[in-house]
């Protein structure tokens, strides 16, 4: 299975560094722990800093895309996709630290499957959605739930720095059986979420048609497809992991803002 990653050759490079940063590289993670670069050279995973596997121009997210998740938060099941954005400044790599902001008293995890866009696209029909999907990855849509509810709109509650862990890698769609995916989220090893993606209210093809009816997606853009039921709070000192068979496990520690 092909595992595309991004990494930095220097330890001080931030998770939000763009591809134009002089230390940022892309490669394929091999089973032996070596990263194969496009020029044929290799680098050892334990000698580099892992970055988010994509650097999107935008992160488009779908809210309440599982009926039981909508109900657990006391919300109606939507008649059409609910869209919101997370800024690229919220990106965080596998192994990075989610910063619990001082402005919030209720930060929650939301494990999700992410869709990686492979081609510039606009007005894509659901039947053609596969032609613009490069592959899939894992996303944790970390949310300051109290701020989300207080503000009414979701920009602040969803947009804090470190609130979009993604990775560890992405894999081409041709190598995966999307219908077999299950999202499993654990906090300190305790299972919190466990649901198949077939429970989505709006499948990926319908989401792509809906999104591209109003905006252009660029290669590398990321769509977070919504979280299943079981969301819950995090606290400083926790470790949260999101597992999707075939995509690996995205794991991050949580620390209080200093």
C-alpha contacts under 8 A as a table, 3 or more apart, distances in Angstrom:
res1	aa1	res2	aa2	distance
1	X	171	X	7.28
1	X	175	X	6.60
2	X	28	X	6.74
2	X	29	X	7.47
2	X	30	X	7.93
2	X	171	X	5.63
2	X	172	X	7.02
2	X	175	X	7.78
3	X	28	X	5.44
3	X	29	X	5.40
3	X	30	X	7.46
3	X	169	X	5.48
3	X	170	X	5.71
3	X	171	X	5.24
4	X	26	X	7.38
4	X	27	X	5.89
4	X	28	X	4.66
4	X	29	X	6.40
4	X	53	X	6.78
4	X	169	X	5.30
4	X	170	X	5.31
4	X	171	X	6.32
5	X	26	X	5.87
5	X	27	X	5.59
5	X	28	X	6.02
5	X	29	X	6.67
5	X	50	X	7.66
5	X	51	X	7.48
5	X	52	X	7.46
5	X	53	X	4.66
5	X	54	X	7.69
5	X	167	X	8.00
5	X	168	X	7.11
5	X	169	X	4.98
5	X	170	X	6.94
6	X	24	X	7.05
6	X	25	X	5.74
6	X	26	X	4.49
6	X	27	X	6.43
6	X	50	X	6.37
6	X	51	X	5.26
6	X	52	X	6.31
6	X	53	X	4.95
6	X	54	X	7.06
6	X	169	X	8.00
7	X	24	X	5.73
7	X	25	X	5.42
7	X	26	X	6.37
7	X	48	X	6.51
7	X	49	X	5.45
7	X	50	X	4.43
7	X	51	X	4.82
7	X	52	X	7.84
8	X	11	X	7.02
8	X	13	X	6.47
8	X	23	X	5.18
8	X	24	X	4.49
8	X	25	X	6.07
8	X	48	X	5.91
8	X	49	X	5.06
8	X	50	X	6.48
8	X	51	X	6.84
9	X	23	X	5.30
9	X	24	X	6.66
9	X	25	X	7.58
9	X	47	X	7.80
9	X	48	X	5.17
9	X	49	X	6.48
10	X	13	X	6.11
10	X	23	X	6.30
10	X	48	X	6.80
10	X	49	X	6.88
11	X	48	X	7.02
11	X	49	X	5.77
13	X	17	X	6.63
13	X	23	X	7.56
13	X	49	X	7.88
14	X	17	X	5.48
15	X	51	X	5.34
15	X	52	X	6.48
15	X	91	X	6.50
15	X	92	X	5.41
15	X	93	X	6.00
16	X	51	X	7.92
16	X	52	X	7.87
16	X	55	X	7.85
16	X	88	X	6.99
16	X	89	X	5.95
16	X	90	X	7.64
16	X	91	X	5.89
16	X	92	X	7.08
17	X	20	X	7.99
17	X	21	X	6.28
17	X	24	X	7.49
18	X	21	X	5.63
18	X	24	X	7.41
18	X	55	X	6.38
19	X	24	X	5.76
19	X	25	X	7.17
19	X	55	X	7.17
20	X	24	X	7.14
21	X	24	X	5.45
25	X	37	X	7.89
26	X	37	X	6.54
26	X	38	X	7.71
27	X	35	X	5.82
27	X	36	X	5.37
27	X	37	X	4.50
27	X	38	X	6.50
28	X	35	X	5.38
28	X	36	X	5.14
28	X	37	X	6.63
29	X	33	X	6.52
29	X	34	X	6.08
29	X	35	X	4.51
29	X	36	X	6.47
29	X	45	X	7.89
30	X	33	X	5.57
30	X	34	X	5.47
30	X	35	X	5.92
30	X	36	X	7.09
31	X	34	X	7.35
33	X	44	X	6.28
33	X	45	X	5.72
33	X	46	X	7.84
34	X	42	X	6.21
34	X	43	X	5.61
34	X	44	X	4.60
34	X	45	X	5.79
35	X	42	X	5.27
35	X	43	X	5.06
35	X	44	X	6.04
35	X	45	X	6.35
36	X	40	X	6.21
36	X	41	X	6.03
36	X	42	X	4.61
36	X	43	X	6.79
37	X	40	X	5.40
37	X	41	X	5.45
37	X	42	X	5.82
37	X	43	X	7.74
38	X	41	X	7.42
43	X	47	X	7.42
43	X	48	X	7.74
44	X	47	X	5.37
44	X	48	X	6.91
45	X	48	X	5.59
45	X	49	X	7.73
45	X	50	X	7.79
46	X	49	X	7.86
50	X	93	X	6.48
50	X	94	X	7.17
51	X	92	X	7.30
51	X	93	X	4.84
51	X	94	X	7.34
52	X	55	X	6.99
52	X	91	X	6.80
52	X	92	X	5.99
52	X	93	X	4.34
52	X	94	X	7.00
52	X	165	X	7.37
52	X	166	X	5.59
52	X	167	X	5.78
52	X	168	X	6.90
52	X	169	X	7.69
53	X	93	X	7.60
53	X	166	X	6.90
53	X	167	X	5.47
53	X	168	X	6.38
53	X	169	X	5.15
53	X	170	X	6.42
54	X	116	X	7.84
54	X	220	X	5.98
54	X	221	X	7.69
54	X	222	X	7.78
55	X	88	X	7.44
55	X	220	X	6.28
55	X	221	X	7.33
56	X	59	X	6.48
56	X	88	X	6.72
56	X	218	X	7.90
56	X	219	X	7.73
56	X	220	X	4.98
56	X	221	X	4.19
56	X	222	X	6.03
57	X	88	X	6.96
57	X	218	X	7.13
57	X	220	X	7.37
57	X	221	X	5.79
58	X	85	X	7.27
58	X	86	X	7.38
58	X	87	X	6.57
58	X	88	X	6.41
58	X	221	X	5.65
58	X	222	X	6.68
59	X	85	X	5.63
59	X	86	X	5.36
59	X	87	X	6.46
59	X	88	X	6.87
59	X	221	X	6.27
59	X	222	X	4.89
59	X	223	X	5.83
59	X	224	X	7.27
60	X	83	X	6.82
60	X	84	X	6.05
60	X	85	X	4.88
60	X	86	X	6.75
60	X	222	X	6.27
60	X	223	X	4.77
60	X	224	X	6.26
61	X	83	X	5.62
61	X	84	X	5.28
61	X	85	X	5.78
61	X	86	X	7.23
61	X	223	X	5.56
61	X	224	X	4.54
61	X	225	X	6.19
61	X	226	X	6.85
62	X	65	X	6.39
62	X	81	X	6.35
62	X	82	X	5.51
62	X	83	X	4.86
62	X	84	X	6.59
62	X	223	X	7.68
62	X	224	X	6.18
62	X	225	X	5.28
62	X	226	X	5.05
63	X	81	X	7.06
63	X	82	X	5.08
63	X	83	X	6.17
63	X	84	X	7.39
63	X	225	X	7.87
63	X	226	X	5.56
63	X	227	X	7.73
64	X	67	X	6.78
64	X	69	X	6.24
64	X	70	X	5.01
64	X	77	X	7.08
64	X	78	X	7.09
64	X	81	X	7.94
64	X	82	X	7.07
64	X	226	X	6.33
64	X	227	X	7.21
65	X	69	X	7.65
65	X	70	X	7.54
65	X	78	X	7.92
65	X	81	X	7.13
65	X	82	X	8.00
65	X	200	X	5.49
65	X	201	X	5.21
65	X	202	X	6.36
65	X	225	X	7.16
65	X	226	X	5.12
65	X	227	X	6.80
65	X	228	X	7.62
66	X	69	X	5.35
66	X	70	X	6.49
66	X	199	X	6.22
66	X	200	X	4.95
66	X	201	X	5.58
66	X	226	X	7.01
66	X	227	X	6.64
66	X	228	X	5.40
66	X	229	X	7.15
67	X	70	X	5.22
67	X	71	X	6.31
67	X	77	X	5.75
67	X	199	X	7.96
67	X	200	X	7.64
67	X	201	X	6.69
68	X	71	X	5.01
68	X	72	X	6.06
68	X	228	X	7.08
68	X	229	X	5.51
69	X	72	X	5.14
69	X	73	X	6.61
69	X	227	X	7.11
69	X	228	X	5.48
69	X	229	X	4.07
69	X	230	X	7.16
69	X	231	X	7.78
70	X	73	X	5.62
70	X	74	X	6.49
70	X	75	X	5.02
70	X	76	X	6.24
70	X	77	X	5.89
70	X	229	X	7.85
71	X	74	X	4.92
71	X	75	X	5.33
71	X	76	X	6.53
71	X	77	X	7.18
72	X	75	X	7.48
72	X	229	X	6.91
72	X	230	X	7.98
78	X	81	X	6.71
78	X	82	X	7.28
80	X	202	X	7.86
81	X	202	X	6.92
81	X	207	X	7.02
81	X	210	X	7.57
84	X	154	X	7.19
84	X	155	X	7.65
85	X	155	X	7.13
85	X	158	X	7.98
85	X	159	X	7.95
86	X	90	X	6.72
86	X	155	X	7.24
86	X	158	X	6.17
86	X	159	X	5.23
86	X	164	X	7.41
87	X	90	X	5.60
87	X	91	X	7.72
87	X	159	X	6.06
88	X	91	X	5.54
89	X	159	X	7.99
89	X	160	X	7.95
89	X	161	X	5.85
89	X	162	X	7.61
90	X	159	X	5.99
90	X	160	X	5.81
90	X	161	X	4.14
90	X	162	X	4.68
90	X	163	X	5.07
90	X	164	X	5.15
90	X	165	X	7.88
91	X	161	X	7.08
91	X	162	X	5.60
91	X	163	X	6.63
91	X	164	X	4.64
91	X	165	X	5.70
91	X	166	X	6.99
92	X	96	X	6.07
92	X	97	X	7.73
92	X	98	X	7.70
92	X	162	X	5.12
92	X	163	X	7.13
92	X	164	X	5.69
92	X	165	X	4.26
92	X	166	X	6.28
93	X	96	X	5.28
93	X	165	X	5.56
93	X	166	X	5.85
93	X	167	X	6.49
93	X	168	X	6.93
94	X	165	X	6.55
94	X	166	X	6.55
94	X	167	X	5.84
94	X	168	X	5.20
94	X	250	X	5.42
94	X	251	X	5.60
94	X	252	X	6.17
95	X	250	X	7.68
95	X	251	X	5.75
95	X	252	X	5.00
95	X	253	X	7.18
96	X	165	X	7.85
96	X	252	X	5.58
96	X	253	X	6.88
97	X	162	X	7.26
97	X	252	X	5.67
97	X	253	X	4.97
97	X	254	X	5.55
97	X	255	X	6.57
98	X	162	X	5.21
98	X	163	X	6.58
98	X	165	X	7.96
98	X	252	X	6.58
98	X	253	X	6.10
98	X	254	X	4.69
98	X	255	X	6.25
99	X	161	X	7.47
99	X	162	X	6.22
99	X	163	X	7.86
99	X	254	X	5.99
99	X	255	X	5.19
99	X	256	X	5.69
99	X	257	X	5.52
100	X	104	X	7.51
100	X	107	X	7.05
100	X	235	X	7.43
100	X	236	X	6.74
100	X	254	X	6.65
100	X	255	X	5.83
100	X	256	X	4.70
100	X	257	X	5.50
101	X	104	X	5.69
101	X	160	X	7.76
101	X	256	X	6.61
101	X	257	X	5.25
102	X	105	X	7.57
102	X	256	X	7.44
102	X	257	X	6.01
104	X	107	X	6.82
104	X	144	X	6.07
104	X	146	X	6.67
104	X	147	X	6.68
105	X	144	X	7.68
105	X	146	X	6.84
106	X	144	X	5.72
106	X	145	X	5.61
106	X	146	X	5.67
106	X	233	X	6.32
106	X	234	X	7.52
107	X	142	X	7.04
107	X	143	X	5.52
107	X	144	X	4.32
107	X	145	X	5.79
107	X	146	X	7.69
107	X	233	X	5.55
107	X	234	X	5.65
107	X	235	X	7.42
108	X	142	X	5.78
108	X	143	X	5.20
108	X	144	X	6.35
108	X	145	X	6.49
108	X	231	X	6.61
108	X	232	X	5.21
108	X	233	X	4.28
108	X	234	X	5.47
109	X	140	X	6.47
109	X	141	X	6.46
109	X	142	X	4.86
109	X	143	X	6.57
109	X	231	X	5.96
109	X	232	X	6.15
109	X	233	X	6.60
109	X	234	X	6.74
109	X	240	X	7.65
110	X	140	X	5.29
110	X	141	X	4.94
110	X	142	X	5.87
110	X	143	X	7.57
110	X	185	X	7.95
110	X	227	X	5.53
110	X	228	X	7.78
110	X	231	X	5.79
111	X	138	X	7.60
111	X	139	X	6.12
111	X	140	X	4.65
111	X	141	X	6.47
111	X	183	X	6.62
111	X	184	X	7.24
111	X	185	X	5.92
111	X	193	X	7.64
111	X	227	X	5.62
111	X	228	X	7.50
111	X	242	X	5.61
112	X	138	X	6.05
112	X	139	X	5.12
112	X	140	X	5.99
112	X	141	X	7.18
112	X	183	X	6.48
112	X	224	X	6.41
112	X	225	X	6.31
112	X	226	X	5.74
112	X	227	X	5.06
112	X	228	X	7.61
112	X	242	X	7.76
113	X	136	X	6.96
113	X	137	X	6.03
113	X	138	X	4.85
113	X	139	X	5.87
113	X	183	X	7.28
113	X	224	X	6.16
113	X	225	X	5.91
113	X	226	X	7.46
113	X	244	X	7.72
114	X	136	X	5.54
114	X	137	X	4.91
114	X	138	X	5.30
114	X	139	X	5.68
114	X	222	X	6.39
114	X	223	X	5.47
114	X	224	X	4.55
114	X	225	X	6.09
115	X	133	X	6.97
115	X	134	X	7.77
115	X	135	X	6.17
115	X	136	X	4.76
115	X	137	X	6.48
115	X	222	X	5.64
115	X	223	X	4.97
115	X	224	X	6.49
115	X	225	X	7.37
116	X	133	X	6.11
116	X	134	X	5.51
116	X	135	X	5.23
116	X	136	X	5.57
116	X	137	X	7.16
116	X	170	X	7.67
116	X	219	X	7.81
116	X	220	X	5.86
116	X	221	X	6.01
116	X	222	X	4.99
116	X	223	X	6.73
117	X	120	X	7.87
117	X	132	X	5.99
117	X	133	X	4.75
117	X	134	X	5.29
117	X	135	X	7.22
117	X	217	X	7.30
117	X	218	X	6.80
117	X	219	X	5.14
117	X	220	X	5.23
117	X	221	X	5.28
117	X	222	X	6.32
117	X	223	X	7.90
118	X	132	X	5.28
118	X	133	X	5.16
118	X	134	X	4.23
118	X	135	X	7.68
118	X	218	X	7.50
118	X	219	X	4.59
118	X	220	X	6.18
118	X	221	X	7.98
119	X	132	X	5.11
119	X	133	X	7.31
119	X	134	X	7.72
119	X	217	X	7.71
119	X	218	X	6.15
119	X	219	X	4.76
120	X	132	X	7.52
120	X	216	X	6.96
120	X	217	X	5.53
120	X	218	X	4.39
120	X	219	X	5.60
121	X	124	X	6.69
121	X	132	X	7.01
121	X	212	X	7.06
121	X	216	X	5.63
121	X	217	X	5.35
121	X	218	X	6.70
122	X	212	X	4.84
122	X	213	X	6.62
122	X	214	X	7.85
122	X	215	X	6.46
122	X	216	X	4.82
122	X	217	X	6.67
123	X	209	X	6.48
123	X	212	X	4.86
123	X	213	X	4.74
123	X	214	X	7.61
124	X	128	X	6.40
124	X	129	X	6.36
124	X	208	X	6.79
124	X	209	X	5.15
124	X	212	X	6.02
124	X	213	X	7.25
125	X	128	X	5.35
125	X	129	X	6.36
125	X	205	X	7.85
125	X	208	X	7.73
125	X	209	X	5.15
126	X	129	X	5.13
126	X	205	X	4.59
126	X	206	X	5.32
126	X	207	X	8.00
126	X	208	X	6.74
126	X	209	X	5.25
127	X	130	X	7.62
127	X	205	X	7.02
128	X	131	X	5.71
128	X	132	X	7.69
128	X	205	X	7.86
129	X	132	X	5.78
129	X	133	X	6.71
129	X	204	X	7.97
129	X	205	X	5.24
129	X	208	X	6.44
129	X	209	X	7.33
130	X	133	X	5.29
130	X	205	X	7.47
133	X	173	X	7.21
134	X	172	X	5.65
134	X	173	X	6.17
135	X	170	X	6.35
135	X	171	X	5.30
135	X	172	X	4.04
135	X	173	X	4.24
135	X	174	X	7.75
136	X	170	X	5.40
136	X	171	X	5.67
136	X	172	X	6.65
136	X	173	X	6.47
136	X	247	X	7.50
137	X	166	X	7.14
137	X	167	X	5.80
137	X	168	X	7.64
137	X	169	X	6.28
137	X	170	X	4.58
137	X	171	X	6.78
137	X	247	X	6.07
138	X	166	X	5.59
138	X	167	X	5.39
138	X	168	X	7.46
138	X	170	X	7.87
138	X	242	X	7.22
138	X	243	X	7.64
138	X	244	X	7.17
138	X	247	X	6.91
138	X	249	X	7.73
138	X	250	X	6.61
139	X	164	X	6.72
139	X	165	X	5.81
139	X	166	X	4.56
139	X	167	X	6.82
139	X	224	X	6.63
139	X	242	X	7.78
139	X	250	X	7.67
140	X	163	X	7.61
140	X	164	X	5.83
140	X	165	X	5.34
140	X	166	X	6.58
140	X	242	X	7.12
141	X	158	X	7.27
141	X	163	X	6.46
141	X	164	X	5.53
141	X	165	X	7.33
141	X	224	X	7.79
142	X	158	X	6.61
142	X	163	X	4.79
142	X	164	X	6.22
142	X	165	X	7.88
143	X	148	X	7.55
143	X	157	X	5.53
143	X	158	X	4.90
143	X	159	X	7.93
143	X	163	X	6.87
144	X	147	X	5.54
144	X	148	X	6.15
144	X	156	X	7.94
144	X	157	X	4.56
144	X	158	X	6.46
145	X	148	X	4.97
145	X	149	X	6.18
145	X	157	X	6.33
146	X	149	X	5.29
146	X	150	X	6.06
146	X	157	X	7.58
147	X	150	X	4.96
147	X	151	X	5.86
147	X	154	X	7.98
147	X	156	X	6.90
147	X	157	X	5.06
148	X	151	X	5.48
148	X	152	X	6.19
148	X	153	X	6.48
148	X	154	X	5.08
148	X	155	X	7.71
148	X	156	X	6.90
148	X	157	X	4.44
148	X	158	X	7.28
149	X	152	X	5.43
149	X	153	X	7.73
149	X	154	X	7.95
151	X	154	X	6.91
151	X	156	X	7.88
154	X	157	X	5.28
154	X	158	X	5.87
154	X	159	X	7.97
155	X	158	X	5.57
155	X	159	X	5.60
156	X	159	X	5.05
156	X	160	X	6.50
157	X	160	X	6.98
158	X	163	X	6.72
159	X	163	X	6.35
160	X	163	X	5.47
161	X	164	X	7.82
162	X	165	X	6.63
165	X	250	X	7.62
165	X	252	X	7.69
166	X	169	X	8.00
166	X	250	X	6.97
167	X	170	X	6.53
167	X	249	X	7.93
167	X	250	X	5.90
168	X	248	X	7.16
168	X	249	X	7.01
168	X	250	X	5.74
169	X	247	X	7.25
169	X	248	X	7.93
170	X	247	X	6.95
171	X	175	X	7.12
171	X	176	X	7.59
171	X	247	X	6.94
172	X	175	X	5.73
172	X	176	X	7.10
173	X	176	X	5.30
173	X	177	X	7.74
173	X	178	X	7.75
176	X	246	X	6.94
177	X	180	X	5.61
177	X	181	X	7.21
178	X	181	X	5.50
178	X	197	X	7.93
179	X	196	X	7.94
179	X	197	X	6.68
179	X	198	X	6.26
180	X	196	X	7.22
180	X	197	X	7.61
181	X	196	X	5.87
181	X	197	X	5.84
181	X	244	X	6.14
181	X	245	X	6.30
181	X	246	X	7.82
182	X	194	X	6.60
182	X	195	X	5.34
182	X	196	X	4.13
182	X	197	X	5.87
182	X	243	X	7.99
182	X	244	X	5.69
182	X	245	X	6.89
183	X	193	X	6.86
183	X	194	X	5.51
183	X	195	X	5.52
183	X	196	X	6.29
183	X	197	X	7.12
183	X	228	X	7.59
183	X	242	X	6.96
183	X	243	X	6.06
183	X	244	X	5.24
184	X	191	X	7.07
184	X	192	X	7.32
184	X	193	X	5.07
184	X	194	X	4.43
184	X	195	X	6.86
184	X	242	X	5.68
184	X	243	X	5.09
184	X	244	X	6.47
185	X	191	X	5.98
185	X	192	X	5.50
185	X	193	X	4.83
185	X	194	X	6.75
185	X	240	X	7.19
185	X	241	X	5.60
185	X	242	X	4.36
185	X	243	X	6.23
186	X	189	X	5.24
186	X	190	X	4.99
186	X	191	X	4.35
186	X	192	X	5.33
186	X	193	X	7.02
186	X	240	X	5.72
186	X	241	X	5.25
186	X	242	X	6.51
187	X	190	X	5.25
187	X	191	X	6.74
187	X	192	X	6.94
187	X	234	X	7.89
187	X	238	X	6.67
187	X	239	X	5.69
187	X	240	X	4.49
187	X	241	X	6.50
188	X	238	X	6.04
188	X	239	X	5.17
188	X	240	X	6.34
189	X	239	X	7.96
189	X	240	X	7.93
191	X	194	X	7.43
192	X	230	X	5.51
192	X	231	X	7.00
192	X	232	X	7.72
193	X	228	X	6.81
193	X	229	X	6.34
193	X	230	X	4.84
193	X	231	X	6.87
194	X	228	X	7.54
194	X	229	X	7.98
194	X	230	X	7.83
195	X	199	X	7.29
195	X	228	X	6.23
195	X	229	X	7.75
196	X	199	X	5.83
197	X	200	X	5.62
198	X	203	X	7.79
200	X	203	X	5.97
200	X	226	X	7.87
202	X	206	X	6.00
202	X	207	X	6.30
203	X	206	X	5.44
203	X	207	X	6.28
204	X	207	X	4.99
204	X	208	X	6.18
204	X	225	X	7.22
205	X	208	X	5.22
205	X	209	X	6.37
206	X	209	X	5.17
206	X	210	X	6.17
207	X	210	X	5.07
207	X	211	X	6.03
208	X	211	X	5.15
208	X	212	X	5.95
209	X	212	X	5.44
209	X	213	X	6.10
210	X	213	X	5.36
210	X	214	X	7.45
211	X	214	X	5.93
211	X	215	X	6.34
212	X	215	X	4.92
212	X	216	X	5.82
212	X	217	X	6.87
217	X	221	X	6.36
218	X	221	X	5.56
227	X	231	X	7.96
228	X	231	X	7.61
234	X	238	X	6.53
234	X	254	X	7.56
235	X	238	X	5.76
235	X	254	X	6.69
235	X	255	X	7.61
236	X	254	X	5.01
236	X	255	X	4.45
236	X	256	X	5.31
237	X	253	X	6.80
237	X	254	X	5.46
237	X	255	X	5.81
238	X	253	X	5.85
238	X	254	X	5.34
238	X	255	X	7.78
239	X	251	X	7.04
239	X	252	X	5.70
239	X	253	X	4.30
239	X	254	X	6.16
240	X	251	X	5.72
240	X	252	X	5.52
240	X	253	X	6.32
240	X	254	X	7.75
241	X	249	X	6.42
241	X	250	X	5.39
241	X	251	X	4.14
241	X	252	X	6.42
242	X	249	X	5.53
242	X	250	X	5.12
242	X	251	X	6.47
243	X	247	X	7.41
243	X	248	X	5.90
243	X	249	X	4.27
243	X	250	X	6.38
244	X	247	X	5.34
244	X	248	X	5.88
244	X	249	X	6.56
245	X	248	X	6.04
